[in-house]
Amino acid sequence: NGLYEETFLTGVLLPALEGSGASFAIGVTVLVRLLYHLYQGPVGALSVALFGVVMGIFYWRTRALWPIVFAHMFADVVAFI
């Protein structure tokens, strides 16, 4: 799941919106991420939003996708355990 989400949101959507500026591009990706995690409730939504902002800023600065994918996979495993 981490591979799909980060590839789509961070690897495809964010670069497609980068012409509109960092705040807009990161904001839209966080909004989309948040919308399909609403089932997790308010606390889950807040953590998803914060994770999305951090990952968006990291990608914006480094353009490195794989660390974000692995961070997402790690977060999923930790939440599962």
C-alpha positions in Angstrom: 0.0 0.0 0.0 2.8 2.4 0.8 4.3 1.8 -2.6 1.1 2.6 -4.4 0.1 5.6 -2.3 3.5 7.3 -2.4 4.1 6.5 -6.1 0.7 8.1 -7.0 0.6 11.0 -4.5 4.2 12.0 -4.2 5.7 10.6 -7.4 2.9 11.6 -9.9 0.5 14.1 -8.4 2.9 16.4 -6.6 5.2 16.9 -9.6 2.2 17.4 -11.8 1.1 20.3 -9.5 4.5 21.8 -8.8 4.0 24.6 -11.3 1.4 26.0 -8.9 4.0 26.2 -6.1 5.1 24.1 -3.2 2.2 25.0 -0.8 -0.5 24.2 -3.3 1.1 21.0 -4.6 1.8 19.6 -1.1 -1.6 20.8 0.1 -3.5 19.0 -2.6 -1.6 15.8 -2.1 -2.2 16.0 1.7 -5.9 16.6 1.0 -6.2 13.6 -1.3 -4.3 11.4 1.2 -6.6 12.6 4.0 -9.8 11.9 2.1 -9.1 8.2 1.6 -8.0 7.9 5.3 -11.0 9.5 6.9 -12.2 6.1 8.0 -9.4 6.2 10.7 -11.2 8.9 12.6 -10.0 12.4 13.8 -6.8 11.2 15.4 -5.9 9.0 12.4 -6.7 11.9 10.0 -4.4 14.2 11.9 -1.5 11.8 11.9 -2.1 11.1 8.2 -2.1 14.8 7.4 1.1 15.4 9.4 2.8 12.4 7.7 1.7 13.8 4.3 3.1 17.2 5.0 6.4 15.9 6.2 6.7 13.5 3.2 5.7 16.2 0.8 8.3 18.7 2.1 11.0 16.0 2.1 10.2 15.1 -1.5 10.0 18.7 -2.6 13.5 19.3 -1.2 15.2 16.1 -2.2 13.2 14.6 -5.1 13.9 11.2 -3.5 10.9 8.9 -3.7 12.2 5.6 -2.3 12.9 6.9 1.3 9.3 8.0 1.4 8.0 4.7 0.2 10.0 2.8 2.8 9.0 5.3 5.6 5.3 4.6 4.6 5.8 0.9 4.6 7.6 1.1 8.0 4.7 3.2 9.5 2.2 0.7 8.2 4.1 -2.2 9.8 4.5 -0.4 13.1 0.7 0.4 13.2 -0.1 -3.2 12.4 2.1 -4.5 15.2 
